[in-house]
Amino acid sequence: MPLRFSQDIKLLLQRLAENPLTLGDIISETSERGFSFVIALLVLPFLFPTPPGLSTPLGIACLLMSAQMALGRRRPWLPQKVATIQFPHWFAKQLLQNLQRVTKFLEKFSRPRFEKLADNHMTWRINGICLTWLAMLLMSPYPPFSNPIPAVGMLILAIATIESDGILMALGYIATILNTLFFGFAVYILYSGATYLLPSIFQ
């Protein structure tokens, strides 16, 4: 039986107490779960106050991981320079502890459900497509301060994929649709405002 998400985090915290932690270490420790694990780890900072300018590099890393899922890869690949980057000890510990708190809450009602559907190869690719789209929305500069909205959807989908929880995946798909509608409406408002203001400026 595969280790649950919180157990993966516990093992990584134990390892972090002895050695520095890299993305490559996380992937090697979590096997194919490394896709969703790394994505969850990278989007977590967006649920808390995040320094400006962080969304682009973290979003690109998420995009790289999720795009590989969409292409059907089962083992993540990272460029050597990225895989060997060491997290500062305090930062990695804080991230893992925060992720552990979030997942302990989700695991109260998350468990393997509809496993044949959840573990299906096509479902894996659909999850990758949704995560890729949400990562693109995460990197969007408009509307401002909206990063937590796609981050929540990505976290739900990432944990659902690891836990083989078909019901949680369905919630992730709903979150993806709601994100699309929200950002689509925001773009519409921006476009409508621009088309209204520009003629009046040049009159």
Stockholm file with secondary structure:
# STOCKHOLM 1.0

chainA/1-203         MPLRFSQDIKLLLQRLAENPLTLGDIISETSERGFSFVIALLVLPFLFPTPPGLSTPLGIACLLMSAQMALGRRRPWLPQKVATIQFPHWFAKQLLQNLQRVTKFLEKFSRPRFEKLADNHMTWRINGICLTWLAMLLMSPYPPFSNPIPAVGMLILAIATIESDGILMALGYIATILNTLFFGFAVYILYSGATYLLPSIFQ
#=GR chainA/1-203 SS CCCCHHHHHHHHHHHHHHSCCBHHHHHHHHGGGHHHHHHHHHHGGGGSCCCTTCHHHHHHHHHHHHHHHHTTCSSCCCCHHHHTCBCCHHHHHHHHHHHHHHHHHHTTTCCCBSHHHHTCHHHHHHHHHHHHHHHHHHTCCSSTTCTHHHHHHHHHHHHHHHHTBHHHHHHHHHHHHHHHHHHHHHHHHHHHHHHHHHHHHHC
#=GC SS_cons         CCCCHHHHHHHHHHHHHHSCCBHHHHHHHHGGGHHHHHHHHHHGGGGSCCCTTCHHHHHHHHHHHHHHHHTTCSSCCCCHHHHTCBCCHHHHHHHHHHHHHHHHHHTTTCCCBSHHHHTCHHHHHHHHHHHHHHHHHHTCCSSTTCTHHHHHHHHHHHHHHHHTBHHHHHHHHHHHHHHHHHHHHHHHHHHHHHHHHHHHHHC
//
